[in-house]
Amino acid sequence: MPDFDTLIDRRNTASEKWDRYGDRDIIPLWVADMDFRSPPAVIEALHQRVAHGIFGYSGPPKELVETVIAMLFREYGWQVDPAWLVWLPGLVCGLNVACRAVGQTGDAVAAFTPVYPPFLTAPGLADRQLVTAPLVEQQGHWVMDLDALEQAITDHTRLLMLCSPHNPVGRIWSREEQLTLAELVERHNLIVCSDEIHSGLLLDAEKQHIPFATLAPELARRTITLQAPSKTYNIPGLGCSFAIIPDGQLRTAFRGVMSGIVPHLNLLGYSATLAAYRDGEQWRQALLSYLRENRDLVLESLAEMPGLKTWPVEATYLAWINARSLQTDDPAGFFELAGVGLSDGAPFGAPGFLRLNFGCPRVLLKQALTRMRMVC
Ligand SMILES: Cc1ncc(COP(=O)(O)O)c(C=O)c1O
């Protein structure tokens, strides 16, 4: 049984999450990595690769490609041609490449807010205009406001960036929801960039992740799917991800933007990814059980804190919190003073909200929640 309970000291390990607060007594529950060791199979594969001692330029090993193709078929019934894969050192890189590869300077890119901040910055960095539509609350659930999207889209809108499952609201988009979105996508002739980095982290066991590209062949042709093992197996520092682009023209445009700019992948990333997808399933299932209990603890605890509101977390290890009723206009600063470091909602397009990362040993999570309770 994997051990998710032991606290592992991450200070002085070049951890972005833990270095942020230095020696201050602040429990970091912000950036999306977990305080757990990766699956033993991943660590073993890395040891073996390091022991070889030669670290030259690399390409994806054949077995990795076969393993990824098999995983996509097993999980989603998706038959992917190896030629459709484009390896990337990161998904943020993929979002930015997608913005440059679709349409022209001055065109528009659509996204739903709140959302993982690079969705909101990538269009501008690519000289594209960002247009947004909100996710809205309906019967205690976040849903896409498709009327607002329809209003926001212009003749110049070429690309829609979808986050599925969604960071930060934790939704797993159903087939029906995605089909309704797809109708609008086709009517406006949009390309979709679907970031599915959190698809291995489904906490709601009743629900299924449905890749947007699997809804219909004609939708696959207009979709760039971004995938990675980094969130699920806690290896984001190894930088190994991939795009799945069935359409040849779109793939050529995507590769064209990468050319000479996006570097080779780190070979350790390939080794870790292969081991994760091939040998990590038991570990992943144990992780999901642990995260479900952490999620329940977070939602129960926050429900008792006046001024904070949360929603069911169907996927991810991130809870989205409305803190607008707190008597402060800086809720992140407010909780830092109490010794808990959360992500500020403002860069996600939602000032007054917070995001809490519960991918950590329960003892640490309990301590953080107790600190929050003391000031609420
Ligand atoms: C939706 C989403 N996309 C991409 C990333 C980051 O991807 P990468 O580290 O591979 O650039 C994250 C990290 O939190 C994320 O939540």
PDBQT file of the ligand as one rigid body, heavy atoms in Angstrom, charges set to zero:
ROOT
HETATM    1  C1  LIG A 401      -5.119  22.968 -16.550  1.00  0.00    +0.000 C 
HETATM    2  C2  LIG A 401      -3.617  22.977 -16.446  1.00  0.00    +0.000 A 
HETATM    3  N1  LIG A 401      -2.883  23.004 -17.560  1.00  0.00    +0.000 NA
HETATM    4  C3  LIG A 401      -1.528  23.003 -17.499  1.00  0.00    +0.000 A 
HETATM    5  C4  LIG A 401      -0.864  22.997 -16.287  1.00  0.00    +0.000 A 
HETATM    6  C5  LIG A 401       0.622  23.039 -16.220  1.00  0.00    +0.000 C 
HETATM    7  O1  LIG A 401       1.200  22.259 -17.162  1.00  0.00    +0.000 OA
HETATM    8  P1  LIG A 401       2.782  22.209 -17.329  1.00  0.00    +0.000 P 
HETATM    9  O2  LIG A 401       3.387  22.224 -15.965  1.00  0.00    +0.000 OA
HETATM   10  O3  LIG A 401       2.992  20.929 -18.042  1.00  0.00    +0.000 OA
HETATM   11  O4  LIG A 401       3.170  23.389 -18.151  1.00  0.00    +0.000 OA
HETATM   12  C6  LIG A 401      -1.605  22.989 -15.106  1.00  0.00    +0.000 A 
HETATM   13  C7  LIG A 401      -0.925  23.024 -13.812  1.00  0.00    +0.000 C 
HETATM   14  O5  LIG A 401      -1.478  23.278 -12.792  1.00  0.00    +0.000 OA
HETATM   15  C8  LIG A 401      -3.012  22.963 -15.188  1.00  0.00    +0.000 A 
HETATM   16  O6  LIG A 401      -3.758  22.930 -14.087  1.00  0.00    +0.000 OA
ENDROOT
TORSDOF 0
